[in-house]
């Protein structure tokens, strides 16, 4: 699994927990729906600005998007 895939799964999980569609998250984050989909599927690694926009759209602290990315997990990623 890549870093982008791991991050995308986290975004999708948080979005679904909040019962948001990709469209609603995109609007709240000032991003396009297709870009949100691309991030969720791990096809693109978002910039820091995009991470902050997603956090704002999800109404979470930015750190929450990185929850679970422990040192052990990071060691196993192909960076």
Order of alpha helices (4+ residues) and beta strands (2+ residues): alpha-alpha-alpha-alpha-alpha
